[in-house]
């Protein structure tokens, strides 16, 4: 019985570790999907991303969204600014580019 329990826990360890929110880091697409698509269309977001705006512009935009009621904490805000402010195609899977 102890051996069975031990091997069961050993088998589940990777699942338990990776599903813990504290250990998970979201991709840019996941962050945008979670925090932006609830109010904005995918088309609108992709058009803004295609303009290749810098980090300062995205910081202003996200601050405005927070003033309008977006519930985004400081660390998530910084992650969004980093991934949206990249001068490359940072969200190809969201915007249909590969």
N, C-alpha and C positions, 0 to 999 in steps of 0.2 A: 504493500500500500504506500509506504513512504517513497519507494523507488518510483512508482507511478506518479505521485504528486510532484516529485522532484523533476521528472522528465516533462511533465505537463507545464510546469512553471518555466522550465528552461526553453521549451518550445514557444511559449507565449511571450517571453521576454522581449524579443524584437518588436512585436506588435504593441506591447505596453509602452515601450520606450518611444516609438515613433508616433504614437497617437496622443502622447502627452502634449498639450498645447504649449507648455513651457519649452519643450525641445523642438517644436516645429517652427520652421521659418517659411513663410509664404512666398511664393513667386510673385513677380510683378502682376501677372495676369490674375492670380488669386486675390491679391490686394485690391486691384481695380474692380474686379467682379464683386467682391464683398462690400467695398466701401463706396464705389461710384455708380455702379449700375442700378442701384436702388432708386436713384433720382434721375440719372442721365441715360440716354440711349448709347448703345455701342457705337453707332455711327458718329455721334457727336464727339465722343471721347477719342475715337480713332482719327477724326479730322484734326483735333487739337494736337494729338500725338504726332501726326504727320507734319505739322508746322515746325517740329523740332524746337520747341520752346525750351529755354534754359531752366535751371533749378530755381533761380530767383522768381521767374514768372510762375512756376508751379507752386512755389511757397506762397505767393500772393493769392493764387487761385484757391489753394486749399484752406488758407486762413479765411477767405471769403465764404467758402462752403461751411466752415465751422461756425461762422457768424450766422449763417442761414439755418443752422441746426444739425449739421453733420456731426455724428458722434465718433470722433477719431482722437485717440490718445496721442501723446507726444511722440512716442517711439514709432507708432504706425504712420504718423504724419511724416516723420523723417524718412522712413522707408519708401513711402509713396513719392516724396520729393526726389529721392535718389533714383528710383527706377523710372519715373516719368521724365526726369531731367536729363536722362542720357541722350546723347546726340545720335544714337543709333536706333534701329528698330527694336525697342525694348519689349514690345508686346506683340510679336508676330502671330502667336496663336490666338490672341484675342481679336486682332484686326484682320484675320484671314490671310496673313502673309506667312510664307514658309521659307 
